Amino acid sequence: MAGLTEVECGTQTEVRAVEGIQTETRAESLERYKQVYKYLAKGRYPRHLTALQKRSLRRYAIKFEVEGGCLYYVGPKKEEKREVVVDPERRRQVFLESHFTEIGNHLGQKKTVHRIQSRYYWLGIVKDVVDWIKMCETCQNAEHNKNVSRKARPVKVESPWEVLGLDIHGPFPETTRDNTHILTVTDYFTKWIEAVPLQKKDALSVAKALATIFYRFGASKNIYSSQSWDFCDEVSRRLCERWNISQTLTPADPADCPGLDNCTNELLKSSIRNVVNEKPSEWDDYLDPILFDFRTSVSSVTKYTPFFLMFNRYVCLSSEVEFVKDSKEQGAAPGKVGGLPPFTAAVQEQQNAVKEIVIANMAAAYKREQKSVKRKTRSLPSLAFKVEEGVFGSNASSSLKKLKKNQFMAFQIETVLTPEQSISGVKKTS
C-alpha cells in the first residue's frame, strides 16, 4: 500500500473519523488506513474489532478505494482520487519532487501544499510541508523583509491579457548563450507569467522579446513598466517600426503597479535568484520549469491557476495518462447557452462564471490589503489619486467623477458575441 488521502482546508486538516473518535493522532490514522486497506482489498476485518467498530470502519471506508494494490482517497461523493501515502520516506520523497526539483523549484508553503494535495493524501500534509521548508537552506537564505507600507492600489482588470506588467531582472552571470538579463511579463488578471532571457538590456532586445510574446498571445490594452519614460518610448517606437505593432508602454513605480501581484513578483524574483545561484552558466535553460510551476499553481488572489484562466482547462503532465473529463472538476456552471455547439456553449458559460468569481476574489483581496495598509498608516494623511489622461483614456473627467464615488473605480463590462450567436452586443455598467 503506497498512498493515502484526506480533506485539508487552509492550515487545518479535518478527518471524519469513526464514531467515538474525535481526534486522530498520526499513529491512530496510520492504523486506520491499514484497516481500511485490509477491509477493501481482502474483505476482512481486524480480529479485535467489535460490532460497533466494524460498522464505523465500513462507513469510513466509503471514502476510499483500492486500485493496483494502492489505497486512494476518493471522498464521500467519489469526486476526487488521491493516492494515500503512509510510509514516512515516501512522503518525504513526494515533498522533494514538489519543492526541490525542476518541476517544483523551491516553491513556497502554500504552492507546495497545493501541489501535494492535488495528487496525494495523508494526515498532516500542511504541518509536514512547513517543517520541511524550515529545513530547506535555500529557502531560508532567500527570505527577505517585506515592505509593510506598500501602496494598495491595484490596477483594475476584468479579462485575461488586458493589462500587463513588465520588468527586467539582472544583470546575472553570463550564460553560454551570452544572456545576462531576464524580461518578465505578467498578466494582471490570470497571473500568467512570460519570461525571456536577454543578451542586452536595451530597447531593441526588449521590443524583440515583446514582439515574440505578442505574436503568441496578442497585444494588450496597457503595459506598465518599471523602466523610465525614455526607455518605454524607445521600446514602443521599435515595436512600431520593425514589427508594425502599436503598443504603448507606461512607466510606473514598481510599488504602484504590481498591487496584488507583489507576492507573485517577489516569489518569482526569489526563484530566479535561486536558479542563478545554482546554475550560474546555464540558468537560462531552467526558466521554463520555473514558469511552469507558477502557471500551474493556484494563485492566492484569484484562487485559480494561471493556466486554467488562460486556456480554460487543466494542465496534464506527461506522467499523467488520465485527463479530467468531469465538467464539475473543471468548474463548469450548470445550464446551457442556446445557439452554440455544446462544447462551445459550455466553455463560454464556464468562462463567464469563472470571470465573475475571479473579479470577486481580487476585490476581496484588495479589501484585505487596503485594511492592512490603513492599520499601518493611520497617522499619515489621506492619499490623493490623480487621474491622468494617458492612463484612463479620453473620458478622464467621467472616470474621475466615478473614482470619487467608488475607490474601486467604475468600469464597463462589454460582452462581445460571435457571429454564430446572432445576438446584438450587450453592454452593462457596474
ROFITI-241598 format. One record per residue (C-alpha): residue number from 1; residue in three letters; x, y, z. Coordinates in steps of 0.001 Angstrom, whole numbers. Each point is the difference from the previous one (the first is absolute). Example, Ala and Ser with C-alpha at 12.3 -4.5 7.8 and 13.67 -1.06 7.14 Angstrom:
BEGIN
{n: 1, res: ALA, east: 12300, north: -4500, up: 7800}
{n: 2, res: SER, east: 1370, north: 3440, up: -660}
END
This chain:
BEGIN
{n: 1, res: MET, east: 0, north: 0, up: 0}
{n: 2, res: ALA, east: 1789, north: 3136, up: -1215}
{n: 3, res: GLY, east: -2360, north: 2893, up: 492}
{n: 4, res: LEU, east: -2854, north: 1812, up: 1853}
{n: 5, res: THR, east: -2309, north: 3142, up: 68}
{n: 6, res: GLU, east: -1986, north: 2476, up: 2088}
{n: 7, res: VAL, east: -1873, north: 3306, up: -205}
{n: 8, res: GLU, east: 2113, north: 2965, up: 1100}
{n: 9, res: CYS, east: -1314, north: 3548, up: 274}
{n: 10, res: GLY, east: 2476, north: 2878, up: 445}
{n: 11, res: THR, east: 2370, north: -932, up: 2802}
{n: 12, res: GLN, east: -2411, north: -2526, up: 1599}
{n: 13, res: THR, east: -471, north: -3652, up: -848}
{n: 14, res: GLU, east: -3460, north: -1329, up: 734}
{n: 15, res: VAL, east: -491, north: -3723, up: 200}
{n: 16, res: ARG, east: -3440, north: -1619, up: 318}
{n: 17, res: ALA, east: 1030, north: -2830, up: 2267}
{n: 18, res: VAL, east: -2009, north: -2952, up: 1224}
{n: 19, res: GLU, east: -2631, north: 419, up: 2697}
{n: 20, res: GLY, east: 1402, north: 694, up: 3423}
{n: 21, res: ILE, east: 3313, north: 1370, up: -1353}
{n: 22, res: GLN, east: 139, north: 3791, up: -349}
{n: 23, res: THR, east: 3735, north: 533, up: -501}
{n: 24, res: GLU, east: 2416, north: -2313, up: -1744}
{n: 25, res: THR, east: 3679, north: -23, up: 722}
{n: 26, res: ARG, east: 2342, north: -964, up: -2792}
{n: 27, res: ALA, east: 511, north: -3468, up: 1446}
{n: 28, res: GLU, east: -3754, north: -512, up: 264}
{n: 29, res: SER, east: -560, north: 1222, up: -3560}
{n: 30, res: LEU, east: 2706, north: -2339, up: -1315}
{n: 31, res: GLU, east: -1691, north: -2936, up: 1693}
{n: 32, res: ARG, east: -3364, north: 1148, up: -1335}
{n: 33, res: TYR, east: 1283, north: 94, up: -3593}
{n: 34, res: LYS, east: 1416, north: -3498, up: 389}
{n: 35, res: GLN, east: -3396, north: -1199, up: 1202}
{n: 36, res: VAL, east: -1742, north: 1687, up: -2935}
{n: 37, res: TYR, east: 2428, north: -1540, up: -2486}
{n: 38, res: LYS, east: -452, north: -3483, up: 1453}
{n: 39, res: TYR, east: -3777, north: 368, up: -21}
{n: 40, res: LEU, east: -174, north: 1264, up: -3613}
{n: 41, res: ALA, east: 2706, north: -2250, up: -1467}
{n: 42, res: LYS, east: -765, north: -3252, up: 1807}
{n: 43, res: GLY, east: -3496, north: 525, up: 1394}
{n: 44, res: ARG, east: 1115, north: -842, up: 3532}
{n: 45, res: TYR, east: -155, north: 1837, up: 3325}
{n: 46, res: PRO, east: 2756, north: 77, up: 2608}
{n: 47, res: ARG, east: -728, north: -2629, up: 2627}
{n: 48, res: HIS, east: -98, north: 2369, up: 2970}
{n: 49, res: LEU, east: -2819, north: 2231, up: -1364}
{n: 50, res: THR, east: -3406, north: 11, up: 1646}
{n: 51, res: ALA, east: -3258, north: 83, up: -1953}
{n: 52, res: LEU, east: -264, north: 3775, up: 493}
{n: 53, res: GLN, east: 3584, north: 535, up: -1163}
{n: 54, res: LYS, east: -617, north: -2143, up: -3075}
{n: 55, res: ARG, east: -2991, north: 2128, up: -938}
{n: 56, res: SER, east: 2070, north: 3149, up: 489}
{n: 57, res: LEU, east: 2764, north: -1440, up: -2183}
{n: 58, res: ARG, east: -2470, north: -730, up: -2803}
{n: 59, res: ARG, east: -1283, north: 3567, up: 107}
{n: 60, res: TYR, east: 3526, north: 1427, up: 25}
{n: 61, res: ALA, east: 1155, north: -2266, up: -2850}
{n: 62, res: ILE, east: -2624, north: 1481, up: -2343}
{n: 63, res: LYS, east: 2394, north: 2910, up: -636}
{n: 64, res: PHE, east: 2749, north: -2312, up: -1256}
{n: 65, res: GLU, east: 612, north: -2548, up: -2714}
{n: 66, res: VAL, east: 2780, north: -2449, up: -862}
{n: 67, res: GLU, east: 1488, north: -117, up: -3482}
{n: 68, res: GLY, east: 3177, north: -1709, up: -1142}
{n: 69, res: GLY, east: 951, north: -849, up: 3556}
{n: 70, res: CYS, east: -184, north: 3654, up: 1105}
{n: 71, res: LEU, east: -2491, north: 1758, up: 2239}
{n: 72, res: TYR, east: -1610, north: 3148, up: -1397}
{n: 73, res: TYR, east: -2123, north: 2674, up: 1635}
{n: 74, res: VAL, east: -3047, north: 747, up: -2180}
{n: 75, res: GLY, east: -2123, north: 2032, up: 2428}
{n: 76, res: PRO, east: -3601, north: -508, up: 1123}
{n: 77, res: LYS, east: -1334, north: 859, up: -3495}
{n: 78, res: LYS, east: 2673, north: -1887, up: -1953}
{n: 79, res: GLU, east: 1032, north: 3248, up: -1723}
{n: 80, res: GLU, east: 3755, north: -184, up: 557}
{n: 81, res: LYS, east: 2762, north: -2551, up: -50}
{n: 82, res: ARG, east: 3190, north: 509, up: 2009}
{n: 83, res: GLU, east: 2585, north: -2573, up: 932}
{n: 84, res: VAL, east: 230, north: -685, up: 3718}
{n: 85, res: VAL, east: 3632, north: 205, up: 1106}
{n: 86, res: VAL, east: 723, north: -1903, up: 3211}
{n: 87, res: ASP, east: 3757, north: -553, up: 3}
{n: 88, res: PRO, east: 1917, north: 2996, up: 1498}
{n: 89, res: GLU, east: 2853, north: -359, up: -2507}
{n: 90, res: ARG, east: -2482, north: -11, up: -2879}
{n: 91, res: ARG, east: -1577, north: 3200, up: 1375}
{n: 92, res: ARG, east: 3410, north: 1620, up: 164}
{n: 93, res: GLN, east: 677, north: -986, up: -3616}
{n: 94, res: VAL, east: -3326, north: 1494, up: -1124}
{n: 95, res: PHE, east: 982, north: 3269, up: 1670}
{n: 96, res: LEU, east: 3420, north: 10, up: -1675}
{n: 97, res: GLU, east: -1573, north: -569, up: -3416}
{n: 98, res: SER, east: -2439, north: 2879, up: 561}
{n: 99, res: HIS, east: 2389, north: 2498, up: 1557}
{n: 100, res: PHE, east: 3618, north: -540, up: -1053}
{n: 101, res: THR, east: 36, north: -1451, up: -3501}
{n: 102, res: GLU, east: -307, north: 1862, up: -3286}
{n: 103, res: ILE, east: -3737, north: -655, up: -7}
{n: 104, res: GLY, east: -366, north: 1502, up: 3490}
{n: 105, res: ASN, east: 2840, north: 2452, up: 333}
{n: 106, res: HIS, east: 38, north: 1226, up: 3605}
{n: 107, res: LEU, east: -3654, north: 982, up: 160}
{n: 108, res: GLY, east: -1446, north: 1555, up: 3144}
{n: 109, res: GLN, east: -2117, north: -1741, up: 2600}
{n: 110, res: LYS, east: -3428, north: 559, up: -1573}
{n: 111, res: LYS, east: 1031, north: -953, up: -3529}
{n: 112, res: THR, east: 1885, north: -3080, up: 1172}
{n: 113, res: VAL, east: -2962, north: -1117, up: 2128}
{n: 114, res: HIS, east: -2381, north: 483, up: -2928}
{n: 115, res: ARG, east: 2230, north: -2036, up: -2310}
{n: 116, res: ILE, east: 127, north: -2870, up: 2478}
{n: 117, res: GLN, east: -3706, north: 117, up: 870}
{n: 118, res: SER, east: -1004, north: -76, up: -3664}
{n: 119, res: ARG, east: 1357, north: -3556, up: -367}
{n: 120, res: TYR, east: 780, north: -1421, up: 3455}
{n: 121, res: TYR, east: -1631, north: -384, up: 3398}
{n: 122, res: TRP, east: 1136, north: -498, up: 3570}
{n: 123, res: LEU, east: -790, north: 1447, up: 3396}
{n: 124, res: GLY, east: 2027, north: 3142, up: 741}
{n: 125, res: ILE, east: 1197, north: 1029, up: -3475}
{n: 126, res: VAL, east: 72, north: 3695, up: 922}
{n: 127, res: LYS, east: 2029, north: -517, up: 3176}
{n: 128, res: ASP, east: 2461, north: -2290, up: -1777}
{n: 129, res: VAL, east: 577, north: 2499, up: -2811}
{n: 130, res: VAL, east: 534, north: 2868, up: 2451}
{n: 131, res: ASP, east: 2536, north: -2048, up: 1971}
{n: 132, res: TRP, east: 1837, north: -1172, up: -3121}
{n: 133, res: ILE, east: 233, north: 3494, up: -1497}
{n: 134, res: LYS, east: 1490, north: 1263, up: 3269}
{n: 135, res: MET, east: 2831, north: -2466, up: -590}
{n: 136, res: CYS, east: 520, north: 1147, up: -3605}
{n: 137, res: GLU, east: 3198, north: 2068, up: 62}
{n: 138, res: THR, east: -675, north: 1593, up: -3394}
{n: 139, res: CYS, east: -3454, north: 1178, up: 1060}
{n: 140, res: GLN, east: 1273, north: 1403, up: 3278}
{n: 141, res: ASN, east: 2814, north: 1894, up: -1737}
{n: 142, res: ALA, east: -2518, north: 1466, up: -2441}
{n: 143, res: GLU, east: -2148, north: 1512, up: 2750}
{n: 144, res: HIS, east: -377, north: 3755, up: -324}
{n: 145, res: ASN, east: -1659, north: 2763, up: 1962}
{n: 146, res: LYS, east: -3376, north: 985, up: -1396}
{n: 147, res: ASN, east: -905, north: 3640, up: -402}
{n: 148, res: VAL, east: -2876, north: 493, up: 2449}
{n: 149, res: SER, east: -805, north: 3445, up: -1306}
{n: 150, res: ARG, east: -492, north: -941, up: -3639}
{n: 151, res: LYS, east: -2764, north: 1849, up: -1795}
{n: 152, res: ALA, east: -3276, north: -1842, up: -521}
{n: 153, res: ARG, east: -1235, north: 1277, up: -3341}
{n: 154, res: PRO, east: -261, north: -2893, up: -2453}
{n: 155, res: VAL, east: -779, north: 652, up: -3649}
{n: 156, res: LYS, east: -3591, north: -885, up: -844}
{n: 157, res: VAL, east: -259, north: -2930, up: -2422}
{n: 158, res: GLU, east: -2928, north: -2128, up: -1116}
{n: 159, res: SER, east: 1310, north: -2347, up: -2701}
{n: 160, res: PRO, east: 3136, north: -1981, up: -911}
{n: 161, res: TRP, east: 2885, north: 1767, up: -1731}
{n: 162, res: GLU, east: -1626, north: 3420, up: 451}
{n: 163, res: VAL, east: 2690, north: 1578, up: 2203}
{n: 164, res: LEU, east: 3588, north: -1216, up: 229}
{n: 165, res: GLY, east: 2917, north: 789, up: 2281}
{n: 166, res: LEU, east: 3535, north: 89, up: -1428}
{n: 167, res: ASP, east: 3234, north: -279, up: 1946}
{n: 168, res: ILE, east: 3663, north: -642, up: -796}
{n: 169, res: HIS, east: 2134, north: -2036, up: 2406}
{n: 170, res: GLY, east: 3792, north: -74, up: 108}
{n: 171, res: PRO, east: 2786, north: 235, up: -807}
{n: 172, res: PHE, east: 768, north: -3652, up: 717}
{n: 173, res: PRO, east: 3100, north: -2088, up: -739}
{n: 174, res: GLU, east: 391, north: -399, up: -3758}
{n: 175, res: THR, east: -1194, north: -3371, up: -1292}
{n: 176, res: THR, east: 1405, north: -2077, up: -2837}
{n: 177, res: ARG, east: -2569, north: 1733, up: -2225}
{n: 178, res: ASP, east: 1270, north: 3434, up: 1105}
{n: 179, res: ASN, east: -3218, north: 818, up: 1894}
{n: 180, res: THR, east: 312, north: 2397, up: 2944}
{n: 181, res: HIS, east: -3555, north: 1287, up: 678}
{n: 182, res: ILE, east: -3565, north: -1328, up: 190}
{n: 183, res: LEU, east: -3097, north: 1772, up: -1302}
{n: 184, res: THR, east: -3187, north: -984, up: 1871}
{n: 185, res: VAL, east: -3548, north: 811, up: -1075}
{n: 186, res: THR, east: -2869, north: -684, up: 2428}
{n: 187, res: ASP, east: -3703, north: 16, up: -853}
{n: 188, res: TYR, east: -1848, north: 1800, up: 2796}
{n: 189, res: PHE, east: -3215, north: -2039, up: -371}
{n: 190, res: THR, east: 1197, north: -3597, up: -357}
{n: 191, res: LYS, east: 3455, north: 508, up: 1638}
{n: 192, res: TRP, east: 1503, north: -1744, up: -3052}
{n: 193, res: ILE, east: 3750, north: 678, up: -264}
{n: 194, res: GLU, east: 2210, north: 145, up: -3085}
{n: 195, res: ALA, east: 3793, north: 186, up: 367}
{n: 196, res: VAL, east: 2574, north: 567, up: -2747}
{n: 197, res: PRO, east: 3801, north: -36, up: 499}
{n: 198, res: LEU, east: 1772, north: 3054, up: -1455}
{n: 199, res: GLN, east: 3577, north: 520, up: -1114}
{n: 200, res: LYS, east: -297, north: 3753, up: 444}
{n: 201, res: LYS, east: -2208, north: 2316, up: 2010}
{n: 202, res: ASP, east: -854, north: 2317, up: -2878}
{n: 203, res: ALA, east: -3200, north: 1126, up: -1710}
{n: 204, res: LEU, east: 523, north: -2142, up: -3097}
{n: 205, res: SER, east: 477, north: -3221, up: 1978}
{n: 206, res: VAL, east: -3079, north: 720, up: 2120}
{n: 207, res: ALA, east: -2075, north: 893, up: -3071}
{n: 208, res: LYS, east: 1036, north: -3224, up: -1733}
{n: 209, res: ALA, east: -978, north: -2079, up: 3042}
{n: 210, res: LEU, east: -3347, north: 1810, up: 291}
{n: 211, res: ALA, east: -704, north: -546, up: -3694}
{n: 212, res: THR, east: 500, north: -3744, up: 465}
{n: 213, res: ILE, east: -2427, north: 13, up: 2935}
{n: 214, res: PHE, east: -2575, north: 2129, up: -1857}
{n: 215, res: TYR, east: 86, north: -2281, up: -3046}
{n: 216, res: ARG, east: -820, north: -2879, up: 2341}
{n: 217, res: PHE, east: -2666, north: 1587, up: 2227}
{n: 218, res: GLY, east: -881, north: 3284, up: -1705}
{n: 219, res: ALA, east: 501, north: 3552, up: 1242}
{n: 220, res: SER, east: -1567, north: 1449, up: 3149}
{n: 221, res: LYS, east: -1776, north: 3224, up: 867}
{n: 222, res: ASN, east: 2649, north: 1213, up: 2440}
{n: 223, res: ILE, east: 3517, north: -983, up: 1005}
{n: 224, res: TYR, east: 1455, north: 1433, up: 3193}
{n: 225, res: SER, east: 3786, north: -50, up: 155}
{n: 226, res: SER, east: 2557, north: 627, up: 2735}
{n: 227, res: GLN, east: 2249, north: 1769, up: -2526}
{n: 228, res: SER, east: 304, north: 3738, up: -784}
{n: 229, res: TRP, east: -2114, north: 2079, up: -2397}
{n: 230, res: ASP, east: 2798, north: 196, up: -2564}
{n: 231, res: PHE, east: 570, north: -3741, up: 60}
{n: 232, res: CYS, east: -3734, north: -744, up: -354}
{n: 233, res: ASP, east: -336, north: 2436, up: -2911}
{n: 234, res: GLU, east: 2977, north: -1590, up: -1743}
{n: 235, res: VAL, east: -1465, north: -3494, up: 404}
{n: 236, res: SER, east: -3361, north: 1150, up: -1373}
{n: 237, res: ARG, east: 1724, north: 1638, up: -2972}
{n: 238, res: ARG, east: 2006, north: -3136, up: -767}
{n: 239, res: LEU, east: -3134, north: -2152, up: 144}
{n: 240, res: CYS, east: -1752, north: 2266, up: -2483}
{n: 241, res: GLU, east: 2910, north: 434, up: -2417}
{n: 242, res: ARG, east: 1310, north: -3562, up: -212}
{n: 243, res: TRP, east: -3067, north: -2144, up: 743}
{n: 244, res: ASN, east: -2879, north: 2378, up: -795}
{n: 245, res: ILE, east: -1390, north: -498, up: 3517}
{n: 246, res: SER, east: -1672, north: 2994, up: 1605}
{n: 247, res: GLN, east: 424, north: -487, up: 3735}
{n: 248, res: THR, east: 618, north: 2708, up: 2583}
{n: 249, res: LEU, east: 2000, north: -706, up: 3145}
{n: 250, res: THR, east: -821, north: 2076, up: 3076}
{n: 251, res: PRO, east: 2784, north: 479, up: 2556}
{n: 252, res: ALA, east: -1057, north: -335, up: 3599}
{n: 253, res: ASP, east: 1464, north: -509, up: 3437}
{n: 254, res: PRO, east: 341, north: -3747, up: 700}
{n: 255, res: ALA, east: -1622, north: 645, up: 3395}
{n: 256, res: ASP, east: -3100, north: 1349, up: -1754}
{n: 257, res: CYS, east: -435, north: -2366, up: -2914}
{n: 258, res: PRO, east: 159, north: -3560, up: 1261}
{n: 259, res: GLY, east: -2633, north: 611, up: 2699}
{n: 260, res: LEU, east: -1403, north: -3401, up: 807}
{n: 261, res: ASP, east: 2832, north: -1612, up: -1995}
{n: 262, res: ASN, east: 2695, north: 973, up: 2512}
{n: 263, res: CYS, east: 43, north: -3478, up: 1513}
{n: 264, res: THR, east: 336, north: -1694, up: -3396}
{n: 265, res: ASN, east: 2612, north: 2522, up: -1109}
{n: 266, res: GLU, east: 2178, north: -529, up: 3076}
{n: 267, res: LEU, east: -330, north: -3787, up: -184}
{n: 268, res: LEU, east: 998, north: 101, up: -3671}
{n: 269, res: LYS, east: 3070, north: 2094, up: 812}
{n: 270, res: SER, east: 943, north: -2447, up: 2742}
{n: 271, res: SER, east: -326, north: -2976, up: -2363}
{n: 272, res: ILE, east: 2126, north: 1760, up: -2619}
{n: 273, res: ARG, east: 2699, north: 785, up: 2569}
{n: 274, res: ASN, east: 40, north: -3610, up: 1150}
{n: 275, res: VAL, east: 438, north: -1456, up: -3474}
{n: 276, res: VAL, east: 2657, north: 2609, up: -875}
{n: 277, res: ASN, east: 1962, north: -930, up: 3125}
{n: 278, res: GLU, east: -306, north: -3719, up: -699}
{n: 279, res: LYS, east: 584, north: 162, up: -3779}
{n: 280, res: PRO, east: 2041, north: 3183, up: -638}
{n: 281, res: SER, east: 1037, north: -942, up: -3547}
{n: 282, res: GLU, east: -3247, north: -1590, up: -1173}
{n: 283, res: TRP, east: -2803, north: 1634, up: 1980}
{n: 284, res: ASP, east: -1763, north: 927, up: -3257}
{n: 285, res: ASP, east: -667, north: -3724, up: -601}
{n: 286, res: TYR, east: -2106, north: -199, up: 3176}
{n: 287, res: LEU, east: -2428, north: 2880, up: -529}
{n: 288, res: ASP, east: -2713, north: -2208, up: -1511}
{n: 289, res: PRO, east: -192, north: -2354, up: 3032}
{n: 290, res: ILE, east: -241, north: 3049, up: 2286}
{n: 291, res: LEU, east: -2771, north: 1517, up: -2122}
{n: 292, res: PHE, east: -1837, north: -3318, up: -85}
{n: 293, res: ASP, east: -83, north: -69, up: 3795}
{n: 294, res: PHE, east: -1603, north: 3446, up: 158}
{n: 295, res: ARG, east: -2414, north: -653, up: -2855}
{n: 296, res: THR, east: -1333, north: -3216, up: 1539}
{n: 297, res: SER, east: -166, north: 1151, up: 3638}
{n: 298, res: VAL, east: -3164, north: 1501, up: 1475}
{n: 299, res: SER, east: 266, north: 3764, up: 476}
{n: 300, res: SER, east: -782, north: 1268, up: 3498}
{n: 301, res: VAL, east: -1850, north: 2920, up: -1620}
{n: 302, res: THR, east: -2108, north: -1581, up: -2765}
{n: 303, res: LYS, east: -325, north: -3460, up: 1638}
{n: 304, res: TYR, east: 682, north: -1567, up: -3417}
{n: 305, res: THR, east: 3130, north: -1023, up: -1877}
{n: 306, res: PRO, east: 1202, north: 2401, up: -2721}
{n: 307, res: PHE, east: -49, north: -2916, up: -2461}
{n: 308, res: PHE, east: -3701, north: -625, up: 586}
{n: 309, res: LEU, east: -922, north: 3678, up: -318}
{n: 310, res: MET, east: 1980, north: 347, up: -3234}
{n: 311, res: PHE, east: -1110, north: -3184, up: -1755}
{n: 312, res: ASN, east: -3171, north: -1037, up: 1838}
{n: 313, res: ARG, east: 1337, north: -3483, up: 713}
{n: 314, res: TYR, east: 2214, north: -1770, up: 2486}
{n: 315, res: VAL, east: 3536, north: -912, up: -936}
{n: 316, res: CYS, east: 895, north: -3668, up: -410}
{n: 317, res: LEU, east: 3569, north: -990, up: 838}
{n: 318, res: SER, east: 1856, north: -2514, up: -2142}
{n: 319, res: SER, east: -142, north: -2479, up: 2878}
{n: 320, res: GLU, east: -3790, north: 225, up: 207}
{n: 321, res: VAL, east: -1965, north: -2111, up: -2453}
{n: 322, res: GLU, east: -3515, north: 876, up: 1166}
{n: 323, res: PHE, east: -1470, north: 3360, up: -971}
{n: 324, res: VAL, east: -2680, north: 1751, up: 2040}
{n: 325, res: LYS, east: -3287, north: -783, up: -1725}
{n: 326, res: ASP, east: -2596, north: 974, up: 2583}
{n: 327, res: SER, east: -1333, north: 3510, up: -588}
{n: 328, res: LYS, east: -410, north: 442, up: 3748}
{n: 329, res: GLU, east: 3735, north: -487, up: 493}
{n: 330, res: GLN, east: 628, north: 2592, up: -2695}
{n: 331, res: GLY, east: -2197, north: 2493, up: 1839}
{n: 332, res: ALA, east: -2704, north: 155, up: -2663}
{n: 333, res: ALA, east: -3237, north: 1667, up: 1028}
{n: 334, res: PRO, east: -3352, north: -1738, up: -618}
{n: 335, res: GLY, east: -2318, north: 965, up: -2816}
{n: 336, res: LYS, east: 266, north: 509, up: -3737}
{n: 337, res: VAL, east: 577, north: 2846, up: -2426}
{n: 338, res: GLY, east: -2365, north: -178, up: -2971}
{n: 339, res: GLY, east: 1223, north: 241, up: -3580}
{n: 340, res: LEU, east: 3511, north: -1356, up: 651}
{n: 341, res: PRO, east: 1555, north: -3455, up: -344}
{n: 342, res: PRO, east: -26, north: -1843, up: 3352}
{n: 343, res: PHE, east: 3750, north: 290, up: 598}
{n: 344, res: THR, east: 162, north: 3669, up: -1029}
{n: 345, res: ALA, east: -3034, north: 822, up: 2132}
{n: 346, res: ALA, east: 1468, north: -1768, up: 3031}
{n: 347, res: VAL, east: 3352, north: 1741, up: -404}
{n: 348, res: GLN, east: -1568, north: 3439, up: -370}
{n: 349, res: GLU, east: -2318, north: -531, up: 2951}
{n: 350, res: GLN, east: 2861, north: -1237, up: 2145}
{n: 351, res: GLN, east: 2225, north: 2913, up: -960}
{n: 352, res: ASN, east: -2695, north: 2499, up: 976}
{n: 353, res: ALA, east: -551, north: -1701, up: 3351}
{n: 354, res: VAL, east: 3718, north: -225, up: 746}
{n: 355, res: LYS, east: 522, north: 3640, up: -1002}
{n: 356, res: GLU, east: -2578, north: 1150, up: 2556}
{n: 357, res: ILE, east: 1593, north: -2123, up: 2716}
{n: 358, res: VAL, east: 3497, north: 1286, up: -796}
{n: 359, res: ILE, east: -1152, north: 3631, up: 48}
{n: 360, res: ALA, east: -1673, north: -609, up: 3370}
{n: 361, res: ASN, east: 3117, north: -1716, up: 1390}
{n: 362, res: MET, east: 2241, north: 2843, up: -1174}
{n: 363, res: ALA, east: -2343, north: 2570, up: 1527}
{n: 364, res: ALA, east: 0, north: -1889, up: 3301}
{n: 365, res: ALA, east: 3795, north: -213, up: -13}
{n: 366, res: TYR, east: 201, north: 3723, up: -738}
{n: 367, res: LYS, east: -2275, north: 767, up: 2952}
{n: 368, res: ARG, east: 2185, north: -2070, up: 2302}
{n: 369, res: GLU, east: 3111, north: 1752, up: -1288}
{n: 370, res: GLN, east: -1636, north: 3398, up: 431}
{n: 371, res: LYS, east: -978, north: -750, up: 3592}
{n: 372, res: SER, east: 3536, north: -1154, up: 763}
{n: 373, res: VAL, east: 1505, north: 3187, up: -1413}
{n: 374, res: LYS, east: -2494, north: 2193, up: 1864}
{n: 375, res: ARG, east: 979, north: -1583, up: 3294}
{n: 376, res: LYS, east: 3661, north: 798, up: -662}
{n: 377, res: THR, east: -459, north: 3508, up: -1387}
{n: 378, res: ARG, east: -2701, north: 1524, up: 2210}
{n: 379, res: SER, east: 2295, north: 2837, up: 943}
{n: 380, res: LEU, east: 674, north: 898, up: -3624}
{n: 381, res: PRO, east: -2168, north: 2428, up: -2013}
{n: 382, res: SER, east: -2457, north: -1412, up: -2508}
{n: 383, res: LEU, east: 1396, north: -778, up: -3425}
{n: 384, res: ALA, east: -1311, north: 2013, up: -2934}
{n: 385, res: PHE, east: -101, north: -1970, up: -3231}
{n: 386, res: LYS, east: 521, north: 2062, up: -3140}
{n: 387, res: VAL, east: -1673, north: -1323, up: -3139}
{n: 388, res: GLU, east: 2158, north: 562, up: -3073}
{n: 389, res: GLU, east: -1246, north: 129, up: -3586}
{n: 390, res: GLY, east: 2714, north: -2350, up: -1146}
{n: 391, res: VAL, east: -1188, north: -2762, up: 2330}
{n: 392, res: PHE, east: -3784, north: 199, up: -125}
{n: 393, res: GLY, east: -631, north: 1143, up: -3577}
{n: 394, res: SER, east: -1972, north: 2881, up: -1436}
{n: 395, res: ASN, east: -2856, north: -84, up: 2555}
{n: 396, res: ALA, east: 2207, north: 885, up: 2956}
{n: 397, res: SER, east: -2500, north: 2406, up: 1525}
{n: 398, res: SER, east: -2721, north: -2656, up: 102}
{n: 399, res: SER, east: 2375, north: -2521, up: 1561}
{n: 400, res: LEU, east: 1105, north: 2534, up: 2588}
{n: 401, res: LYS, east: -3585, north: 640, up: 1082}
{n: 402, res: LYS, east: -608, north: -3701, up: 411}
{n: 403, res: LEU, east: 3289, north: -390, up: 1840}
{n: 404, res: LYS, east: -1158, north: 2475, up: 2635}
{n: 405, res: LYS, east: -3079, north: -2114, up: 675}
{n: 406, res: ASN, east: 1628, north: -3405, up: -136}
{n: 407, res: GLN, east: 3646, north: -647, up: 776}
{n: 408, res: PHE, east: -114, north: -3175, up: -2058}
{n: 409, res: MET, east: -817, north: 2179, up: -3040}
{n: 410, res: ALA, east: -3078, north: -591, up: -2106}
{n: 411, res: PHE, east: 622, north: -1847, up: -3228}
{n: 412, res: GLN, east: -1945, north: -1406, up: -2928}
{n: 413, res: ILE, east: -403, north: -3654, up: -773}
{n: 414, res: GLU, east: -604, north: -636, up: -3683}
{n: 415, res: THR, east: -958, north: -3475, up: -1228}
{n: 416, res: VAL, east: 1126, north: -624, up: -3571}
{n: 417, res: LEU, east: -2071, north: -2750, up: -1621}
{n: 418, res: THR, east: 1075, north: -2137, up: -2931}
{n: 419, res: PRO, east: -1842, north: 307, up: -3346}
{n: 420, res: GLU, east: -1472, north: -3499, up: 463}
{n: 421, res: GLN, east: -1978, north: 1210, up: 2982}
{n: 422, res: SER, east: -1938, north: 2561, up: -2052}
{n: 423, res: ILE, east: -465, north: 2096, up: 3084}
{n: 424, res: SER, east: 645, north: 3695, up: 215}
{n: 425, res: GLY, east: 2733, north: 1313, up: 2294}
{n: 426, res: VAL, east: -826, north: 337, up: 3632}
{n: 427, res: LYS, east: 1325, north: 2736, up: 2248}
{n: 428, res: LYS, east: -457, north: 517, up: 3665}
{n: 429, res: THR, east: 1622, north: 2315, up: 2475}
{n: 430, res: SER, east: 869, north: -1240, up: 3437}
END
